[in-house]
Amino acid sequence: MSLRCAFAAALPGWRGELPLELADGASVATALAAARAELAVRLAAQGGLQAPALQYAEHWGSAVVGIFGEPATRDRVLQEGDRVELYVPLQVDPKAARRARARPQQTEKGRNPLSRR
């Protein structure tokens, strides 16, 4: 028997979802290994020599993983239809990026001159 599940991630150079077909009793770690192999095949077929998505080995080995948004351990057994997600740390804090974009528009008192009181 086999079970169908999916792998989803937003990696440097690739983002999306891959359908996977694994043996019954497969774990999250097995799904990650299968997804990495499938992704390597797909990127090679598209002409990507060494895609950045595959070069970031630390993400594949130690990043937080989850199933449908819920954190999961790598030894968790998958069920039919699960979507394994690989969570890559953010490069920039969203709040810091927003502050940096707003800073040039601020007046000396710290308010945006275009906003109303």
N, CA, C and O atoms as a Tinker XYZ file with bonds, in Angstrom:
   468  protein
     1  N      0.852000   -1.188000    0.000000    73     2
     2  CA     0.000000    0.000000    0.000000    64     1     3
     3  C      0.886000    1.236000    0.000000    63     2     4     5
     4  O      2.063000    1.194000    0.357000    81     3
     5  N      0.288000    2.304000   -0.403000    73     3     6
     6  CA     1.002000    3.576000   -0.377000    64     5     7
     7  C      0.050000    4.677000    0.066000    63     6     8     9
     8  O     -1.172000    4.537000    0.017000    81     7
     9  N      0.651000    5.769000    0.497000    73     7    10
    10  CA    -0.170000    6.903000    0.892000    64     9    11
    11  C      0.275000    8.120000    0.101000    63    10    12    13
    12  O      1.454000    8.293000   -0.208000    81    11
    13  N     -0.688000    8.946000   -0.213000    73    11    14
    14  CA    -0.397000   10.168000   -0.957000    64    13    15
    15  C     -0.387000   11.341000    0.002000    63    14    16    17
    16  O     -1.288000   11.507000    0.824000    81    15
    17  N      0.644000   12.144000   -0.122000    73    15    18
    18  CA     0.741000   13.358000    0.672000    64    17    19
    19  C      1.412000   14.413000   -0.188000    63    18    20    21
    20  O      1.643000   14.191000   -1.377000    81    19
    21  N      1.722000   15.545000    0.392000    73    19    22
    22  CA     2.344000   16.632000   -0.354000    64    21    23
    23  C      3.436000   17.261000    0.488000    63    22    24    25
    24  O      3.446000   17.143000    1.714000    81    23
    25  N      4.350000   17.928000   -0.188000    73    23    26
    26  CA     5.410000   18.689000    0.459000    64    25    27
    27  C      5.278000   20.127000    0.002000    63    26    28    29
    28  O      5.110000   20.384000   -1.190000    81    27
    29  N      5.352000   21.070000    0.929000    73    27    30
    30  CA     5.251000   22.484000    0.593000    64    29    31
    31  C      6.357000   23.254000    1.298000    63    30    32    33
    32  O      6.683000   22.986000    2.454000    81    31
    33  N      6.933000   24.223000    0.575000    73    31    34
    34  CA     7.984000   25.061000    1.161000    64    33    35
    35  C      8.175000   26.298000    0.301000    63    34    36    37
    36  O      7.757000   26.351000   -0.855000    81    35
    37  N      8.818000   27.288000    0.899000    73    35    38
    38  CA     9.255000   28.484000    0.174000    64    37    39
    39  C     10.756000   28.579000    0.391000    63    38    40    41
    40  O     11.219000   29.201000    1.347000    81    39
    41  N     11.507000   27.958000   -0.503000    73    39    42
    42  CA    12.955000   27.897000   -0.395000    64    41    43
    43  C     13.587000   28.910000   -1.341000    63    42    44    45
    44  O     12.937000   29.351000   -2.289000    81    43
    45  N     14.834000   29.286000   -1.105000    73    43    46
    46  CA    15.510000   30.170000   -2.061000    64    45    47
    47  C     15.590000   29.485000   -3.432000    63    46    48    49
    48  O     16.173000   28.408000   -3.548000    81    47
    49  N     15.030000   30.079000   -4.431000    73    47    50
    50  CA    15.061000   29.518000   -5.774000    64    49    51
    51  C     13.886000   28.630000   -6.138000    63    50    52    53
    52  O     13.723000   28.283000   -7.308000    81    51
    53  N     13.067000   28.255000   -5.175000    73    51    54
    54  CA    11.889000   27.426000   -5.459000    64    53    55
    55  C     10.861000   27.595000   -4.357000    63    54    56    57
    56  O     11.199000   27.635000   -3.174000    81    55
    57  N      9.612000   27.694000   -4.756000    73    55    58
    58  CA     8.511000   27.666000   -3.783000    64    57    59
    59  C      7.337000   26.986000   -4.456000    63    58    60    61
    60  O      7.083000   27.151000   -5.649000    81    59
    61  N      6.638000   26.223000   -3.654000    73    59    62
    62  CA     5.488000   25.533000   -4.203000    64    61    63
    63  C      5.144000   24.288000   -3.412000    63    62    64    65
    64  O      5.504000   24.144000   -2.244000    81    63
    65  N      4.436000   23.391000   -4.085000    73    63    66
    66  CA     3.974000   22.160000   -3.468000    64    65    67
    67  C      4.248000   21.001000   -4.404000    63    66    68    69
    68  O      3.972000   21.078000   -5.601000    81    67
    69  N      4.791000   19.928000   -3.854000    73    67    70
    70  CA     5.071000   18.715000   -4.624000    64    69    71
    71  C      4.185000   17.575000   -4.134000    63    70    72    73
    72  O      4.123000   17.333000   -2.928000    81    71
    73  N      3.510000   16.879000   -5.015000    73    71    74
    74  CA     2.782000   15.687000   -4.579000    64    73    75
    75  C      3.772000   14.539000   -4.372000    63    74    76    77
    76  O      4.712000   14.375000   -5.150000    81    75
    77  N      3.557000   13.759000   -3.336000    73    75    78
    78  CA     4.431000   12.629000   -3.028000    64    77    79
    79  C      3.601000   11.372000   -2.834000    63    78    80    81
    80  O      2.466000   11.426000   -2.362000    81    79
    81  N      4.182000   10.250000   -3.203000    73    79    82
    82  CA     3.568000    8.960000   -2.925000    64    81    83
    83  C      4.580000    8.137000   -2.162000    63    82    84    85
    84  O      5.642000    7.799000   -2.686000    81    83
    85  N      4.248000    7.814000   -0.916000    73    83    86
    86  CA     5.168000    7.142000   -0.008000    64    85    87
    87  C      4.574000    5.823000    0.478000    63    86    88    89
    88  O      3.378000    5.573000    0.330000    81    87
    89  N      5.423000    4.995000    1.054000    73    87    90
    90  CA     4.959000    3.726000    1.626000    64    89    91
    91  C      4.181000    3.999000    2.902000    63    90    92    93
    92  O      4.428000    4.990000    3.589000    81    91
    93  N      3.240000    3.117000    3.214000    73    91    94
    94  CA     2.501000    3.235000    4.475000    64    93    95
    95  C      3.482000    3.246000    5.639000    63    94    96    97
    96  O      4.494000    2.545000    5.616000    81    95
    97  N      3.181000    4.038000    6.644000    73    95    98
    98  CA     4.042000    4.132000    7.815000    64    97    99
    99  C      5.207000    5.077000    7.636000    63    98   100   101
   100  O      6.095000    5.122000    8.488000    81    99
   101  N      5.231000    5.848000    6.534000    73    99   102
   102  CA     6.320000    6.788000    6.290000    64   101   103
   103  C      6.273000    7.926000    7.306000    63   102   104   105
   104  O      5.200000    8.326000    7.759000    81   103
   105  N      7.439000    8.435000    7.652000    73   103   106
   106  CA     7.527000    9.526000    8.622000    64   105   107
   107  C      7.750000   10.857000    7.896000    63   106   108   109
   108  O      7.928000   10.899000    6.678000    81   107
   109  N      7.736000   11.915000    8.662000    73   107   110
   110  CA     7.999000   13.250000    8.111000    64   109   111
   111  C      9.407000   13.283000    7.517000    63   110   112   113
   112  O      9.615000   13.865000    6.452000    81   111
   113  N     10.378000   12.661000    8.197000    73   111   114
   114  CA    11.754000   12.627000    7.690000    64   113   115
   115  C     11.825000   11.917000    6.339000    63   114   116   117
   116  O     12.564000   12.347000    5.453000    81   115
   117  N     11.072000   10.847000    6.176000    73   115   118
   118  CA    11.018000   10.131000    4.901000    64   117   119
   119  C     10.434000   11.019000    3.812000    63   118   120   121
   120  O     10.922000   11.026000    2.682000    81   119
   121  N      9.399000   11.761000    4.147000    73   119   122
   122  CA     8.777000   12.674000    3.182000    64   121   123
   123  C      9.743000   13.777000    2.776000    63   122   124   125
   124  O      9.788000   14.154000    1.605000    81   123
   125  N     10.515000   14.299000    3.719000    73   123   126
   126  CA    11.494000   15.338000    3.394000    64   125   127
   127  C     12.567000   14.803000    2.451000    63   126   128   129
   128  O     12.956000   15.484000    1.503000    81   127
   129  N     13.043000   13.594000    2.707000    73   127   130
   130  CA    14.049000   12.994000    1.829000    64   129   131
   131  C     13.490000   12.757000    0.434000    63   130   132   133
   132  O     14.166000   13.020000   -0.561000    81   131
   133  N     12.272000   12.267000    0.358000    73   131   134
   134  CA    11.635000   12.036000   -0.939000    64   133   135
   135  C     11.393000   13.351000   -1.676000    63   134   136   137
   136  O     11.568000   13.425000   -2.892000    81   135
   137  N     10.994000   14.380000   -0.945000    73   135   138
   138  CA    10.737000   15.685000   -1.563000    64   137   139
   139  C     12.025000   16.292000   -2.093000    63   138   140   141
   140  O     12.040000   16.880000   -3.175000    81   139
   141  N     13.104000   16.152000   -1.337000    73   139   142
   142  CA    14.388000   16.699000   -1.795000    64   141   143
   143  C     14.856000   15.992000   -3.053000    63   142   144   145
   144  O     15.358000   16.636000   -3.974000    81   143
   145  N     14.697000   14.666000   -3.106000    73   143   146
   146  CA    15.079000   13.910000   -4.299000    64   145   147
   147  C     14.207000   14.294000   -5.492000    63   146   148   149
   148  O     14.720000   14.492000   -6.593000    81   147
   149  N     12.903000   14.400000   -5.286000    73   147   150
   150  CA    11.982000   14.782000   -6.363000    64   149   151
   151  C     12.274000   16.191000   -6.860000    63   150   152   153
   152  O     12.233000   16.456000   -8.062000    81   151
   153  N     12.565000   17.081000   -5.939000    73   151   154
   154  CA    12.876000   18.457000   -6.315000    64   153   155
   155  C     14.163000   18.520000   -7.130000    63   154   156   157
   156  O     14.253000   19.294000   -8.082000    81   155
   157  N     15.156000   17.717000   -6.767000    73   155   158
   158  CA    16.406000   17.670000   -7.526000    64   157   159
   159  C     16.154000   17.206000   -8.957000    63   158   160   161
   160  O     16.727000   17.754000   -9.899000    81   159
   161  N     15.299000   16.200000   -9.121000    73   159   162
   162  CA    14.971000   15.692000  -10.456000    64   161   163
   163  C     14.254000   16.770000  -11.270000    63   162   164   165
   164  O     14.585000   16.999000  -12.433000    81   163
   165  N     13.280000   17.424000  -10.658000    73   163   166
   166  CA    12.512000   18.452000  -11.380000    64   165   167
   167  C     13.373000   19.643000  -11.769000    63   166   168   169
   168  O     13.253000   20.157000  -12.881000    81   167
   169  N     14.238000   20.085000  -10.866000    73   167   170
   170  CA    15.090000   21.233000  -11.171000    64   169   171
   171  C     16.138000   20.880000  -12.217000    63   170   172   173
   172  O     16.486000   21.721000  -13.045000    81   171
   173  N     16.647000   19.652000  -12.194000    73   171   174
   174  CA    17.598000   19.214000  -13.214000    64   173   175
   175  C     16.935000   19.163000  -14.579000    63   174   176   177
   176  O     17.556000   19.502000  -15.586000    81   175
   177  N     15.676000   18.742000  -14.619000    73   175   178
   178  CA    14.949000   18.685000  -15.890000    64   177   179
   179  C     14.705000   20.078000  -16.461000    63   178   180   181
   180  O     14.592000   20.248000  -17.675000    81   179
   181  N     14.623000   21.082000  -15.572000    73   179   182
   182  CA    14.420000   22.455000  -16.017000    64   181   183
   183  C     15.734000   23.141000  -16.371000    63   182   184   185
   184  O     15.731000   24.298000  -16.791000    81   183
   185  N     16.857000   22.444000  -16.209000    73   183   186
   186  CA    18.151000   23.010000  -16.556000    64   185   187
   187  C     18.876000   23.684000  -15.409000    63   186   188   189
   188  O     19.915000   24.307000  -15.625000    81   187
   189  N     18.358000   23.577000  -14.198000    73   187   190
   190  CA    19.031000   24.164000  -13.041000    64   189   191
   191  C     20.200000   23.300000  -12.624000    63   190   192   193
   192  O     20.000000   22.163000  -12.196000    81   191
   193  N     21.425000   23.813000  -12.739000    73   191   194
   194  CA    22.603000   23.019000  -12.415000    64   193   195
   195  C     22.653000   22.690000  -10.920000    63   194   196   197
   196  O     22.608000   21.517000  -10.552000    81   195
   197  N     22.742000   23.679000  -10.075000    73   195   198
   198  CA    22.731000   23.499000   -8.630000    64   197   199
   199  C     21.797000   24.569000   -8.090000    63   198   200   201
   200  O     22.227000   25.679000   -7.775000    81   199
   201  N     20.558000   24.244000   -7.989000    73   199   202
   202  CA    19.549000   25.208000   -7.555000    64   201   203
   203  C     19.780000   25.604000   -6.100000    63   202   204   205
   204  O     20.142000   24.766000   -5.275000    81   203
   205  N     19.568000   26.888000   -5.786000    73   203   206
   206  CA    19.718000   27.331000   -4.394000    64   205   207
   207  C     18.819000   26.563000   -3.429000    63   206   208   209
   208  O     19.172000   26.404000   -2.261000    81   207
   209  N     17.678000   26.091000   -3.887000    73   207   210
   210  CA    16.763000   25.356000   -3.010000    64   209   211
   211  C     17.411000   24.101000   -2.455000    63   210   212   213
   212  O     17.078000   23.673000   -1.350000    81   211
   213  N     18.324000   23.508000   -3.196000    73   211   214
   214  CA    18.968000   22.278000   -2.747000    64   213   215
   215  C     20.282000   22.548000   -2.031000    63   214   216   217
   216  O     20.782000   21.676000   -1.321000    81   215
   217  N     20.850000   23.736000   -2.201000    73   215   218
   218  CA    22.130000   24.053000   -1.581000    64   217   219
   219  C     21.989000   24.338000   -0.091000    63   218   220   221
   220  O     22.962000   24.196000    0.650000    81   219
   221  N     20.827000   24.730000    0.360000    73   219   222
   222  CA    20.620000   25.073000    1.755000    64   221   223
   223  C     20.317000   23.815000    2.565000    63   222   224   225
   224  O     19.183000   23.590000    2.987000    81   223
   225  N     21.346000   23.006000    2.772000    73   223   226
   226  CA    21.177000   21.723000    3.461000    64   225   227
   227  C     20.720000   21.908000    4.903000    63   226   228   229
   228  O     20.022000   21.053000    5.446000    81   227
   229  N     21.116000   23.036000    5.536000    73   227   230
   230  CA    20.720000   23.237000    6.934000    64   229   231
   231  C     19.208000   23.364000    7.072000    63   230   232   233
   232  O     18.657000   22.983000    8.105000    81   231
   233  N     18.534000   23.881000    6.072000    73   231   234
   234  CA    17.080000   23.977000    6.127000    64   233   235
   235  C     16.454000   22.585000    6.092000    63   234   236   237
   236  O     15.506000   22.308000    6.827000    81   235
   237  N     16.974000   21.731000    5.255000    73   235   238
   238  CA    16.407000   20.394000    5.113000    64   237   239
   239  C     16.648000   19.562000    6.360000    63   238   240   241
   240  O     15.809000   18.734000    6.715000    81   239
   241  N     17.769000   19.763000    7.030000    73   239   242
   242  CA    18.111000   18.924000    8.163000    64   241   243
   243  C     17.635000   19.414000    9.522000    63   242   244   245
   244  O     17.394000   18.610000   10.423000    81   243
   245  N     17.500000   20.728000    9.677000    73   243   246
   246  CA    17.221000   21.217000   11.027000    64   245   247
   247  C     16.081000   22.221000   11.128000    63   246   248   249
   248  O     15.704000   22.597000   12.237000    81   247
   249  N     15.534000   22.657000   10.034000    73   247   250
   250  CA    14.454000   23.644000   10.097000    64   249   251
   251  C     13.199000   23.029000   10.714000    63   250   252   253
   252  O     13.020000   21.811000   10.713000    81   251
   253  N     12.357000   23.877000   11.226000    73   251   254
   254  CA    11.094000   23.426000   11.811000    64   253   255
   255  C     10.200000   22.891000   10.694000    63   254   256   257
   256  O     10.135000   23.465000    9.607000    81   255
   257  N      9.520000   21.795000   10.976000    73   255   258
   258  CA     8.584000   21.218000   10.017000    64   257   259
   259  C      7.208000   21.157000   10.647000    63   258   260   261
   260  O      7.062000   21.202000   11.869000    81   259
   261  N      6.206000   21.054000    9.797000    73   259   262
   262  CA     4.841000   20.966000   10.299000    64   261   263
   263  C      3.956000   20.231000    9.316000    63   262   264   265
   264  O      4.351000   19.925000    8.191000    81   263
   265  N      2.757000   19.961000    9.773000    73   263   266
   266  CA     1.733000   19.345000    8.925000    64   265   267
   267  C      0.514000   20.242000    9.010000    63   266   268   269
   268  O     -0.088000   20.397000   10.072000    81   267
   269  N      0.160000   20.832000    7.878000    73   267   270
   270  CA    -0.965000   21.772000    7.803000    64   269   271
   271  C     -0.853000   22.887000    8.847000    63   270   272   273
   272  O     -1.838000   23.229000    9.501000    81   271
   273  N      0.346000   23.450000    9.002000    73   271   274
   274  CA     0.525000   24.582000    9.898000    64   273   275
   275  C      0.761000   24.244000   11.348000    63   274   276   277
   276  O      1.021000   25.142000   12.150000    81   275
   277  N      0.682000   22.997000   11.708000    73   275   278
   278  CA     0.918000   22.565000   13.090000    64   277   279
   279  C      2.326000   21.978000   13.178000    63   278   280   281
   280  O      2.662000   21.087000   12.398000    81   279
   281  N      3.163000   22.457000   14.113000    73   279   282
   282  CA     4.510000   21.897000   14.242000    64   281   283
   283  C      4.469000   20.378000   14.459000    63   282   284   285
   284  O      3.600000   19.853000   15.154000    81   283
   285  N      5.428000   19.699000   13.847000    73   283   286
   286  CA     5.489000   18.239000   13.948000    64   285   287
   287  C      6.938000   17.805000   14.109000    63   286   288   289
   288  O      7.856000   18.510000   13.690000    81   287
   289  N      7.138000   16.648000   14.713000    73   287   290
   290  CA     8.479000   16.086000   14.818000    64   289   291
   291  C      8.776000   15.299000   13.550000    63   290   292   293
   292  O      7.868000   14.903000   12.819000    81   291
   293  N     10.046000   15.083000   13.306000    73   291   294
   294  CA    10.447000   14.380000   12.083000    64   293   295
   295  C     10.143000   12.888000   12.128000    63   294   296   297
   296  O     10.156000   12.226000   11.091000    81   295
   297  N      9.871000   12.354000   13.306000    73   295   298
   298  CA     9.545000   10.928000   13.388000    64   297   299
   299  C      8.042000   10.660000   13.395000    63   298   300   301
   300  O      7.616000    9.516000   13.549000    81   299
   301  N      7.249000   11.694000   13.232000    73   299   302
   302  CA     5.784000   11.517000   13.199000    64   301   303
   303  C      5.376000   10.732000   11.954000    63   302   304   305
   304  O      5.873000   10.989000   10.858000    81   303
   305  N      4.487000    9.794000   12.129000    73   303   306
   306  CA     3.997000    8.972000   11.023000    64   305   307
   307  C      2.921000    9.757000   10.265000    63   306   308   309
   308  O      2.027000   10.354000   10.864000    81   307
   309  N      3.032000    9.741000    8.952000    73   307   310
   310  CA     2.100000   10.489000    8.107000    64   309   311
   311  C      0.817000    9.712000    7.870000    63   310   312   313
   312  O      0.785000    8.483000    7.943000    81   311
   313  N     -0.234000   10.459000    7.586000    73   311   314
   314  CA    -1.514000    9.880000    7.207000    64   313   315
   315  C     -1.843000   10.329000    5.789000    63   314   316   317
   316  O     -1.251000   11.277000    5.273000    81   315
   317  N     -2.778000    9.650000    5.178000    73   315   318
   318  CA    -3.213000    9.975000    3.816000    64   317   319
   319  C     -3.640000   11.435000    3.737000    63   318   320   321
   320  O     -4.440000   11.903000    4.548000    81   319
   321  N     -3.096000   12.155000    2.748000    73   319   322
   322  CA    -3.503000   13.530000    2.496000    64   321   323
   323  C     -2.754000   14.590000    3.287000    63   322   324   325
   324  O     -3.025000   15.778000    3.109000    81   323
   325  N     -1.821000   14.208000    4.156000    73   323   326
   326  CA    -1.064000   15.195000    4.927000    64   325   327
   327  C     -0.210000   16.061000    3.994000    63   326   328   329
   328  O      0.240000   15.609000    2.941000    81   327
   329  N      0.001000   17.311000    4.405000    73   327   330
   330  CA     0.910000   18.194000    3.675000    64   329   331
   331  C      2.054000   18.549000    4.624000    63   330   332   333
   332  O      1.859000   19.258000    5.611000    81   331
   333  N      3.236000   18.052000    4.312000    73   331   334
   334  CA     4.424000   18.321000    5.106000    64   333   335
   335  C      4.983000   19.666000    4.669000    63   334   336   337
   336  O      5.208000   19.901000    3.482000    81   335
   337  N      5.203000   20.545000    5.641000    73   335   338
   338  CA     5.684000   21.893000    5.337000    64   337   339
   339  C      7.034000   22.111000    5.991000    63   338   340   341
   340  O      7.237000   21.747000    7.149000    81   339
   341  N      7.953000   22.703000    5.250000    73   339   342
   342  CA     9.285000   23.032000    5.748000    64   341   343
   343  C      9.325000   24.536000    5.964000    63   342   344   345
   344  O      9.159000   25.309000    5.020000    81   343
   345  N      9.545000   24.950000    7.209000    73   343   346
   346  CA     9.518000   26.362000    7.561000    64   345   347
   347  C     10.943000   26.908000    7.612000    63   346   348   349
   348  O     11.735000   26.521000    8.472000    81   347
   349  N     11.260000   27.805000    6.691000    73   347   350
   350  CA    12.579000   28.415000    6.609000    64   349   351
   351  C     12.547000   29.737000    7.370000    63   350   352   353
   352  O     11.594000   30.501000    7.222000    81   351
   353  N     13.569000   30.024000    8.182000    73   351   354
   354  CA    13.574000   31.287000    8.928000    64   353   355
   355  C     13.533000   32.501000    7.994000    63   354   356   357
   356  O     14.084000   32.473000    6.893000    81   355
   357  N     12.880000   33.551000    8.448000    73   355   358
   358  CA    12.795000   34.783000    7.661000    64   357   359
   359  C     14.167000   35.442000    7.582000    63   358   360   361
   360  O     14.936000   35.404000    8.543000    81   359
   361  N     14.472000   36.046000    6.434000    73   359   362
   362  CA    15.732000   36.754000    6.260000    64   361   363
   363  C     15.706000   38.105000    6.957000    63   362   364   365
   364  O     16.730000   38.560000    7.468000    81   363
   365  N     14.533000   38.756000    6.981000    73   363   366
   366  CA    14.387000   40.090000    7.552000    64   365   367
   367  C     13.139000   40.098000    8.428000    63   366   368   369
   368  O     12.114000   39.522000    8.061000    81   367
   369  N     13.225000   40.743000    9.570000    73   367   370
   370  CA    12.072000   40.900000   10.445000    64   369   371
   371  C     11.062000   41.820000    9.754000    63   370   372   373
   372  O     11.425000   42.940000    9.396000    81   371
   373  N      9.815000   41.395000    9.554000    73   371   374
   374  CA     8.835000   42.223000    8.843000    64   373   375
   375  C      8.608000   43.586000    9.496000    63   374   376   377
   376  O      8.413000   44.580000    8.797000    81   375
   377  N      8.631000   43.643000   10.819000    73   375   378
   378  CA     8.440000   44.937000   11.491000    64   377   379
   379  C      9.606000   45.877000   11.215000    63   378   380   381
   380  O      9.407000   47.069000   10.984000    81   379
   381  N     10.816000   45.343000   11.239000    73   379   382
   382  CA    11.991000   46.170000   10.963000    64   381   383
   383  C     11.977000   46.670000    9.526000    63   382   384   385
   384  O     12.351000   47.813000    9.264000    81   383
   385  N     11.547000   45.818000    8.587000    73   383   386
   386  CA    11.470000   46.238000    7.188000    64   385   387
   387  C     10.440000   47.342000    7.008000    63   386   388   389
   388  O     10.679000   48.290000    6.260000    81   387
   389  N      9.313000   47.238000    7.673000    73   387   390
   390  CA     8.276000   48.277000    7.595000    64   389   391
   391  C      8.781000   49.592000    8.160000    63   390   392   393
   392  O      8.556000   50.649000    7.570000    81   391
   393  N      9.461000   49.537000    9.295000    73   391   394
   394  CA    10.019000   50.759000    9.891000    64   393   395
   395  C     11.038000   51.408000    8.967000    63   394   396   397
   396  O     11.068000   52.632000    8.831000    81   395
   397  N     11.875000   50.589000    8.331000    73   395   398
   398  CA    12.890000   51.124000    7.417000    64   397   399
   399  C     12.248000   51.790000    6.207000    63   398   400   401
   400  O     12.743000   52.811000    5.730000    81   399
   401  N     11.152000   51.226000    5.704000    73   399   402
   402  CA    10.461000   51.840000    4.561000    64   401   403
   403  C      9.760000   53.135000    4.963000    63   402   404   405
   404  O      9.675000   54.059000    4.154000    81   403
   405  N      9.258000   53.220000    6.189000    73   403   406
   406  CA     8.517000   54.397000    6.646000    64   405   407
   407  C      9.437000   55.533000    7.083000    63   406   408   409
   408  O      9.031000   56.694000    7.041000    81   407
   409  N     10.649000   55.230000    7.497000    73   407   410
   410  CA    11.556000   56.229000    8.045000    64   409   411
   411  C     11.775000   57.441000    7.129000    63   410   412   413
   412  O     11.758000   58.563000    7.634000    81   411
   413  N     11.977000   57.286000    5.821000    73   411   414
   414  CA    12.202000   58.475000    4.979000    64   413   415
   415  C     11.010000   59.441000    4.921000    63   414   416   417
   416  O     11.210000   60.624000    4.647000    81   415
   417  N      9.807000   58.987000    5.163000    73   415   418
   418  CA     8.630000   59.842000    5.100000    64   417   419
   419  C      8.311000   60.534000    6.425000    63   418   420   421
   420  O      7.402000   61.362000    6.478000    81   419
   421  N      9.029000   60.216000    7.477000    73   419   422
   422  CA     8.715000   60.787000    8.784000    64   421   423
   423  C      9.249000   62.208000    8.921000    63   422   424   425
   424  O     10.283000   62.560000    8.354000    81   423
   425  N      8.523000   63.008000    9.681000    73   423   426
   426  CA     8.981000   64.366000    9.995000    64   425   427
   427  C      9.865000   64.300000   11.222000    63   426   428   429
   428  O     10.109000   63.219000   11.757000    81   427
   429  N     10.354000   65.465000   11.679000    73   427   430
   430  CA    11.225000   65.467000   12.855000    64   429   431
   431  C     10.502000   65.018000   14.117000    63   430   432   433
   432  O     11.151000   64.556000   15.056000    81   431
   433  N      9.191000   65.138000   14.169000    73   431   434
   434  CA     8.445000   64.681000   15.347000    64   433   435
   435  C      8.108000   63.188000   15.258000    63   434   436   437
   436  O      7.571000   62.610000   16.202000    81   435
   437  N      8.423000   62.580000   14.133000    73   435   438
   438  CA     8.209000   61.153000   14.009000    64   437   439
   439  C      6.894000   60.750000   13.386000    63   438   440   441
   440  O      6.589000   59.559000   13.316000    81   439
   441  N      6.099000   61.718000   12.927000    73   439   442
   442  CA     4.819000   61.383000   12.300000    64   441   443
   443  C      4.939000   61.501000   10.789000    63   442   444   445
   444  O      5.740000   62.280000   10.272000    81   443
   445  N      4.163000   60.748000   10.120000    73   443   446
   446  CA     4.099000   60.831000    8.665000    64   445   447
   447  C      3.341000   62.100000    8.298000    63   446   448   449
   448  O      2.226000   62.298000    8.780000    81   447
   449  N      3.912000   62.971000    7.455000    73   447   450
   450  CA     3.240000   64.231000    7.137000    64   449   451
   451  C      1.942000   64.038000    6.345000    63   450   452   453
   452  O      1.126000   64.957000    6.269000    81   451
   453  N      1.746000   62.859000    5.758000    73   451   454
   454  CA     0.551000   62.623000    4.967000    64   453   455
   455  C     -0.597000   62.051000    5.783000    63   454   456   457
   456  O     -1.737000   62.032000    5.319000    81   455
   457  N     -0.311000   61.589000    6.985000    73   455   458
   458  CA    -1.381000   61.006000    7.793000    64   457   459
   459  C     -2.142000   62.104000    8.537000    63   458   460   461
   460  O     -1.601000   63.166000    8.845000    81   459
   461  N     -3.403000   61.815000    8.812000    73   459   462
   462  CA    -4.239000   62.775000    9.538000    64   461   463
   463  C     -4.208000   62.472000   11.013000    63   462   464   465
   464  O     -3.915000   61.346000   11.415000    81   463
   465  N     -4.502000   63.445000   11.806000    73   463   466
   466  CA    -4.527000   63.269000   13.267000    64   465   467
   467  C     -5.833000   62.753000   13.712000    63   466   468
   468  O     -6.038000   62.543000   14.908000    81   467
